[in-house]
Amino acid sequence: MATTDPNPQTTPSPTRAAGTQTLARGLHALELVANSAGGLTIQDVADRLGVHRSIATRLLATIADRRLISRGPDGRYRAAGGLAALGREVYSGLRQVATPLMQTLADRLGASVALFVAEADDAVAVVVTEPANSTVRVSFRQGGRHPLDRGAAGYALLTALPPRPGEDPRVTEGRRTGYVISFGEVEPGYWGLGTPLSHAENEPAACLTIISASKELIEGSVDATLEAVAQLRRYTA
């Protein structure tokens, strides 16, 4: 007598598996190009993906067809207008409110100010403002990311989470003081100041972050940064 398995296991079809792999490669290729300041050649992408040049060519051409990247006269692919248009919609409300306050703070301190949000296990810079009154700048890169368990921005974002056994003491202290200072964890030789923002339920944690080679500037920036965060809370609460 035949029996039926009450919990049958389904195996993805070869076509579906191949499609998933292609999607993953395409997203990885897009990420590689978008994060490259000088652009990447087809061979660069092929080498980093570990695929044949012909596969990289097809992936890049498909992404370029969607206007997310473009190929320059030098043969290198770079981020294009379609990607920028998508990016403008990411965290648009928070970005719109935070940017003018961040610019004022950057000019006041003479240092770059970045708005970071938590995405999965990373801290991601979604807005970066530069001081207009300084010739020496240490800049964040918009879209740049690093692990949450590293640097002032990561620690500040972690303060929004419930306490964890064995967490870094700076995270614990940051919940009490409202800010975190780190040194050399993201950019060797530089200090960072992270100040968490309040956020609504189901929204990602966010923080303002300042970086400088000067410990004195960072320590002297705490009050001004907390003031800016307090202003942002009035708009985002």
Disulfide bonds with the S-S distance in Angstrom:
none
